[in-house]
Each structure stands twice: as structure tokens, then as C-alpha cells.
């Protein structure tokens, strides 16, 4: 019954923005690598509300929503999931072409393990995206998309390589989790985006205190909507082992003065509000800390 409810929720929120989905990987890593599906060992539901500006209205800003669900299957040898995303605007992306503003993708992965803690996951995704038509009759066109990824895991290290859609660049990502002492845990890493004639790099680090509060910084050279770098400051709070809330703000977001017939103000960088709820699948991994 729970699985049916999850599927219904996914269908109802099956909306989104293709390029922004890559930018929210700090909270939804499956957005850049489908091999992440099921990797955490628990059923995981994640939602993000992304807004610019956060409170003022009618300032030429943007409102976006993202949703992901994934869970392990076959005693952890595989994973399945969904990605859904929605935005109220579209834009020309730096690589050329127009970003989609609605979309849904089904994601799956398969894992192979050997030795002491070595694992290799293969992932794929198939989806559909809606692109607005700006220079033709009609309002929108639907296009299919597919992508793939792989990820190596060993102890606290993960290394991944992916191409989430056929139009997207190639992403390489590495992360490492290190326990400093009984109170502090750090997670740091990097993302490299490879496209024709261009290489961009992200670096990030998060420090957790007592597995309860995490503070992070994410420099995203891979950019925001208009190709500009982003610098996210993030905070997360774990409410028990299965519920987490978080917030992030782009310090490099464009500070644009906007005046409308009814109001005026500054359209700043994007605010991101994050929620994650995880469900035990009976393998005991719900008790483990997952930074």
C-alpha cells in the first residue's frame, strides 16, 4: 500500500526544470547520477522548494519545485526511483538551446560488490521533458530523454561518472566522509562538468556535529541558470534518523533591482528549502548515519 501511495505522489508532482535539477544535486545527487538510486539503503523521499526572492512578490523572480524518491530492491543489489521537477519559467542555457520547465524521469540501478566493501553501481534513467515553443505555433513540445551513470563505492569513498540526459554534459563526482572524533563528521568532495570545449569544477564540504546539525559550503563553478558561478551556504538539521530539514542560499546570486506597477525591491539569489523523509526497508540501515 505504501508503494502505491508513493507512485501516486510522484505522478501528481511530475513537473520540472532540466538544468536546475543538476544544480540541486547537493540535496538530490540522483539528479546528476542515476546510479545513486537505492545507494543509501533506505527508501528516501526528498522535496525542494527553490524561490527567488523568498518573500516579495511580483519582482520578476522564480518559483521551482523538485521531488525525488528512491529505494533499494533485490536485497540491495539494485535500486529504483523517480525524479520530478517544475518551474514557472524557462530560459536559454549557456550551451545553447532552451531549458525544459517540466519533466519526469524513472531511475534504476544495479549493484555489484566484491572484496571488503568494494561496490560498483550502474544506473540509467528514462524520462520526458516539456519544452516551451517560443517561435512556433502551439504552447509546448514533449521530448524524451535518457541517461546513464556508474559509481564506485568503498567504505566512505564514492566516485561517479554520469551523463544524465543525452543533451547534458558529462559529470564526474567524488565524495569522502571522514569522522574527526566522536562529535564531528565531515563530508567533502568535488564535481567536474565536461562539455564541448569547456570544463567547470565544483568543490564542497559539510561538517556535522553529533550527527544532528550540518553546516556546508558549496562552490558551484558549473553555474546557475545563466551560467554564473554559485556559492551556497547550507544548514541541515536531523530530526531523528529518518527526517531531515535544510536550507541553502546562493551568496553569488544576482542582486537585481526590480520595479513593478505595484511594488519594488531586489530579486536576490535563490533560497532553497529542503525536506527528506526516509523509511526503513528492513535491512537495518535506517539506524546508520547518512551525511
C-alpha positions as CSV (number, residue, x, y, z in Angstrom):
1,X,0.0,0.0,0.0
2,X,2.8,2.4,0.8
3,X,4.4,1.8,-2.6
4,X,1.1,2.7,-4.3
5,X,0.9,6.0,-2.3
6,X,4.5,6.8,-3.3
7,X,3.7,6.2,-7.0
8,X,0.6,8.4,-6.8
9,X,2.5,11.2,-5.2
10,X,5.2,11.0,-8.0
11,X,2.6,11.2,-10.7
12,X,0.9,14.2,-9.2
13,X,4.2,16.2,-8.9
14,X,5.7,15.1,-12.2
15,X,6.9,18.6,-13.2
16,X,10.4,20.4,-13.5
17,X,13.3,22.3,-14.9
18,X,16.1,20.2,-16.5
19,X,19.2,22.4,-15.9
20,X,18.1,23.4,-12.4
21,X,17.8,19.8,-11.5
22,X,21.5,19.5,-12.0
23,X,22.1,22.5,-9.7
24,X,20.2,21.0,-6.7
25,X,22.4,17.9,-6.5
26,X,23.6,18.9,-3.0
27,X,20.2,17.7,-1.8
28,X,19.3,15.4,-4.8
29,X,22.5,13.7,-6.0
30,X,20.4,11.3,-8.1
31,X,19.7,14.4,-10.3
32,X,23.2,14.1,-11.9
33,X,23.8,10.3,-11.5
34,X,21.1,7.7,-11.7
35,X,23.5,5.1,-10.1
36,X,22.6,6.8,-6.8
37,X,19.2,5.1,-6.8
38,X,19.0,2.9,-3.7
39,X,22.6,3.5,-2.7
40,X,21.6,4.9,0.8
41,X,20.0,1.6,1.7
42,X,16.7,3.1,2.7
43,X,13.5,4.3,1.0
44,X,14.1,8.1,0.6
45,X,11.7,10.9,-0.3
46,X,13.2,14.3,-0.9
47,X,11.5,17.6,-1.7
48,X,13.0,21.0,-2.5
49,X,11.3,24.4,-2.8
50,X,13.5,26.9,-4.6
51,X,12.5,30.5,-4.6
52,X,13.9,33.9,-5.7
53,X,13.1,36.2,-3.9
54,X,11.7,34.3,-0.9
55,X,9.0,36.6,0.3
56,X,8.5,39.6,-2.0
57,X,6.1,39.0,-4.8
58,X,5.9,40.3,-8.4
59,X,9.6,41.1,-8.6
60,X,10.4,39.1,-11.7
61,X,11.6,36.1,-9.6
62,X,11.1,32.4,-9.9
63,X,9.5,29.6,-8.0
64,X,10.6,26.0,-8.5
65,X,9.8,22.6,-7.0
66,X,11.8,19.3,-7.1
67,X,10.9,15.8,-5.9
68,X,12.8,12.5,-5.8
69,X,12.0,9.1,-4.5
70,X,14.3,6.0,-4.5
71,X,14.6,2.7,-2.6
72,X,16.8,-0.4,-2.7
73,X,15.4,-3.6,-4.2
74,X,16.5,-7.2,-4.5
75,X,18.3,-7.2,-1.1
76,X,20.3,-4.1,-2.0
77,X,21.5,-5.4,-5.4
78,X,19.5,-2.7,-7.2
79,X,17.5,0.4,-6.7
80,X,14.5,2.2,-8.3
81,X,13.3,5.7,-8.1
82,X,11.7,8.8,-9.7
83,X,12.7,12.4,-10.4
84,X,10.1,15.1,-10.9
85,X,10.6,18.9,-11.3
86,X,8.7,22.0,-12.0
87,X,9.5,25.7,-12.6
88,X,7.5,28.8,-13.6
89,X,9.9,29.9,-16.2
90,X,12.3,28.7,-18.9
91,X,15.5,30.2,-20.3
92,X,18.3,29.9,-22.9
93,X,21.1,27.8,-21.4
94,X,24.7,28.8,-21.9
95,X,25.5,25.6,-24.0
96,X,22.8,26.6,-26.5
97,X,19.1,25.6,-26.7
98,X,16.2,26.0,-24.3
99,X,15.9,24.5,-20.8
100,X,12.8,22.4,-20.1
101,X,10.4,23.6,-17.5
102,X,8.5,20.4,-16.8
103,X,9.7,16.8,-16.6
104,X,9.6,13.3,-15.1
105,X,12.2,10.5,-15.1
106,X,12.2,6.9,-13.9
107,X,15.5,5.8,-12.5
108,X,17.0,2.4,-11.9
109,X,20.4,0.9,-10.7
110,X,22.2,-2.4,-10.3
111,X,25.0,-3.0,-7.9
112,X,27.9,-5.5,-7.9
113,X,30.0,-6.0,-4.7
114,X,33.3,-7.7,-4.1
115,X,36.1,-8.0,-1.6
116,X,35.9,-6.0,1.6
117,X,33.4,-3.2,0.9
118,X,34.0,-2.6,-2.8
119,X,31.0,-1.9,-4.9
120,X,30.1,-0.8,-8.4
121,X,26.7,0.6,-9.3
122,X,25.3,1.0,-12.8
123,X,22.3,3.3,-13.3
124,X,20.0,4.5,-16.0
125,X,17.1,6.9,-16.4
126,X,14.3,7.4,-18.9
127,X,12.1,10.4,-18.9
128,X,10.1,13.1,-20.7
129,X,10.6,16.8,-20.6
130,X,8.4,19.7,-21.7
131,X,10.0,22.5,-23.7
132,X,8.0,25.7,-24.4
133,X,7.8,26.8,-28.0
134,X,8.8,30.4,-28.4
135,X,8.9,30.8,-32.2
136,X,6.3,28.4,-33.5
137,X,2.5,27.9,-33.1
138,X,1.4,26.0,-30.0
139,X,2.5,26.2,-26.4
140,X,4.9,23.3,-25.7
141,X,6.6,20.2,-27.1
142,X,7.4,17.0,-25.2
143,X,10.8,15.3,-25.7
144,X,12.0,12.0,-24.4
145,X,15.3,11.8,-22.6
146,X,17.6,9.0,-21.4
147,X,20.9,8.9,-19.5
148,X,23.3,6.7,-17.6
149,X,25.8,6.7,-14.8
150,X,28.1,4.5,-12.8
151,X,29.5,4.8,-9.3
152,X,32.3,3.1,-7.4
153,X,32.0,2.9,-3.6
154,X,34.4,1.7,-0.9
155,X,34.0,2.5,2.8
156,X,33.4,6.2,3.0
157,X,34.6,7.0,-0.6
158,X,32.3,7.3,-3.7
159,X,33.4,8.1,-7.2
160,X,30.9,8.6,-10.0
161,X,30.7,9.3,-13.8
162,X,27.4,10.1,-15.5
163,X,25.6,11.7,-18.4
164,X,22.1,12.2,-17.0
165,X,20.5,13.1,-20.4
166,X,21.7,12.8,-24.0
167,X,21.9,16.6,-24.2
168,X,23.6,17.1,-20.9
169,X,27.4,17.4,-20.2
170,X,29.3,14.5,-18.6
171,X,29.6,14.8,-14.8
172,X,32.3,13.3,-12.6
173,X,31.8,13.4,-8.9
174,X,33.9,12.2,-5.9
175,X,32.9,12.4,-2.2
176,X,34.6,11.3,1.0
177,X,33.2,11.1,4.6
178,X,35.7,11.4,7.5
179,X,35.0,11.1,11.2
180,X,37.1,13.7,13.0
181,X,36.1,12.5,16.5
182,X,33.1,11.3,18.4
183,X,31.3,14.7,17.8
184,X,32.3,15.8,14.3
185,X,31.9,14.2,10.9
186,X,32.9,15.9,7.6
187,X,31.9,15.2,4.1
188,X,33.7,16.8,1.2
189,X,34.1,16.4,-2.5
190,X,34.1,17.8,-6.0
191,X,32.0,17.7,-9.2
192,X,33.5,18.2,-12.6
193,X,31.3,19.1,-15.6
194,X,32.7,18.2,-19.0
195,X,31.2,19.7,-22.1
196,X,32.5,20.6,-25.6
197,X,35.4,22.9,-25.2
198,X,34.6,23.6,-21.5
199,X,35.5,22.2,-18.1
200,X,33.9,23.5,-14.9
201,X,34.5,22.4,-11.3
202,X,32.6,22.4,-8.0
203,X,34.0,21.9,-4.6
204,X,32.0,21.4,-1.4
205,X,32.3,20.5,2.3
206,X,29.9,19.8,5.1
207,X,30.6,19.4,8.8
208,X,28.2,17.6,11.1
209,X,28.0,18.0,14.8
210,X,26.8,14.9,16.8
211,X,25.0,13.7,13.6
212,X,22.4,16.4,14.4
213,X,23.4,19.7,12.7
214,X,25.3,20.1,9.5
215,X,26.8,23.3,8.0
216,X,28.0,23.3,4.5
217,X,29.6,25.4,1.7
218,X,29.2,24.6,-2.0
219,X,31.1,26.5,-4.7
220,X,29.4,25.6,-7.9
221,X,31.6,26.6,-10.9
222,X,29.1,24.6,-13.0
223,X,26.9,27.6,-12.6
224,X,23.3,28.8,-12.0
225,X,20.6,29.4,-14.6
226,X,22.6,32.0,-16.6
227,X,26.0,30.3,-16.4
228,X,27.2,32.3,-13.4
229,X,29.0,30.5,-10.5
230,X,27.1,29.9,-7.4
231,X,28.2,29.8,-3.8
232,X,25.7,28.0,-1.5
233,X,25.8,28.2,2.3
234,X,23.7,25.3,3.7
235,X,22.3,24.2,7.1
236,X,20.7,20.9,7.8
237,X,19.0,19.5,11.0
238,X,18.4,15.8,11.5
239,X,15.2,15.2,13.5
240,X,15.8,11.6,14.4
241,X,17.2,9.0,12.0
242,X,14.6,9.4,9.3
243,X,13.7,13.1,8.9
244,X,15.8,16.0,7.9
245,X,15.2,19.6,7.1
246,X,17.6,22.1,5.5
247,X,18.1,25.5,3.9
248,X,20.6,26.9,1.4
249,X,21.2,30.3,-0.1
250,X,23.3,31.4,-3.1
251,X,25.6,34.2,-2.0
252,X,26.6,34.9,-5.6
253,X,23.0,35.2,-6.8
254,X,22.3,38.3,-8.9
255,X,21.1,41.2,-6.9
256,X,18.7,42.8,-9.4
257,X,16.6,45.9,-8.6
258,X,13.1,45.4,-9.9
259,X,10.2,47.8,-10.0
260,X,6.7,46.9,-11.0
261,X,3.5,49.0,-11.0
262,X,2.6,47.7,-7.5
263,X,5.9,47.1,-5.8
264,X,9.7,47.4,-5.9
265,X,12.7,45.6,-4.3
266,X,15.7,43.4,-5.0
267,X,15.5,40.0,-6.6
268,X,18.3,38.2,-4.9
269,X,19.9,34.8,-5.2
270,X,17.9,31.6,-4.8
271,X,16.7,30.3,-1.5
272,X,16.3,26.5,-1.2
273,X,14.2,24.8,1.4
274,X,14.8,21.1,1.7
275,X,12.9,18.2,3.3
276,X,13.9,14.5,3.4
277,X,12.0,11.5,4.9
278,X,13.5,8.0,5.0
279,X,11.8,4.7,5.6
280,X,13.3,1.5,7.0
281,X,13.3,-1.3,4.4
282,X,14.2,-4.0,6.9
283,X,17.9,-4.2,6.3
284,X,18.9,-2.2,9.5
285,X,20.5,0.7,7.6
286,X,17.9,3.2,8.9
287,X,20.0,3.2,12.1
288,X,23.2,4.3,10.4
289,X,24.1,8.0,9.9
290,X,23.9,9.1,6.3
291,X,25.6,12.5,5.8
